[in-house]
């Protein structure tokens, strides 16, 4: 059992508290509990990460963009539902859904067997794996260079699980961060010897020139840490929303809208 499962149980009350604050600050969301999709048109609450480009990130004016954001918008339009976006952070987003405060989560969330115990996932919409990155041009060039060092991981993520699975073997310790951007900064500042992240996200950050890191190791692309992303709801709680997501995903793939969104953020050569 990883940290996520324990925290889902232990952190439900905390998530509810945190969400109370978010709901008060929001302008569009009605201050009710998560909708159940009754006869009337439901406005779903969809939780997401705060900084996970190119899947979700805020532009300078604070508006959220990215593959997840645009895919959700396209699916909602196709299926005729409305929603409020809740950028809570990755771990908080998962806890919010588990606590019944949010109806669903789209956050570059890996579909894993363990998570299927507490979430229902949509069909996958993007393939991903995890990697380790260190300072560009620095001394750390492989996992072997991490002996006796401390690395940065992100709370509740698959890449943190990958790091944990190798910590003894390679002799490193870990520090946990809530957001990807602060985690990268810790490596750039030289406090952490490396960080662990999803490969498409790390690759995007490096390719935009925003982050001066380089990928030094990648998990086996056919192994347990290579997983596709899915939209998720709390297990057994929202089959109707899940169905809408799957139906909408199928339609936007057929219409070409899906490719349009992916190509906007991921350059293909
Ligand atoms: N794909 C990773 C996971 O599900 C990380 C997601 C994220 O950080 N937003 O654990």
Boltz pocket constraint, residues with backbone or C-beta under 6 A from the ligand:
constraints:
  - pocket:
      binder: B
      contacts: [[A, 49], [A, 52], [A, 90], [A, 107], [A, 108], [A, 109], [A, 110], [A, 111], [A, 154], [A, 156], [A, 157], [A, 158], [A, 159], [A, 198]]
      max_distance: 6.0
